[in-house]
């Protein structure tokens, strides 16, 4: 039996493999899921994604099943509660960012009907694919003009922890870009 070939970053870890096979690069249009991934990408800054994946169930509970309206109402008492929760990343700036971003997320959803309508405008509603499959993970960019534009717009609207590199990771996570490398069973790009 032949082994399934994946992008090299998935390695042999079951959490990474499940994430790679079932989520990464799959188009997401659900605002709850978009909020979750935006917050988790911000928490990931400076850490490994595997750390975030392993803490994801605790994040889900701590952030009210990603109910953006509840998170937007978090107070200093909630921040203190989260700082004591060893199941999540306990970083005051990232926690405050999640709350601020929830408020901005609601504002944007109000302006565009949904956050989905807003965020997918950066790729005109399409998943971007490279003209040729990347031959190696080291060839995959960490940011692009699309993520630069997204970052600039989000920052202008008051979001934080949304630099271009974080935005590009977010784009990969929610399927706005398809960066599966050549040889990966999920690669849909011509050679």
PyMOL commands that set and color helices and strands:
alter all, ss='L'
color gray80, all
select helices_A, chain A and resi 8-10+14-22+31-44+49-62+64-66+68-72+76-83+92-112+115-123+137-139+145-156+164-173
alter helices_A, ss='H'
color red, helices_A
select strands_A, chain A and resi 128-129+177-178
alter strands_A, ss='S'
color yellow, strands_A
deselect
rebuild
show_as cartoon
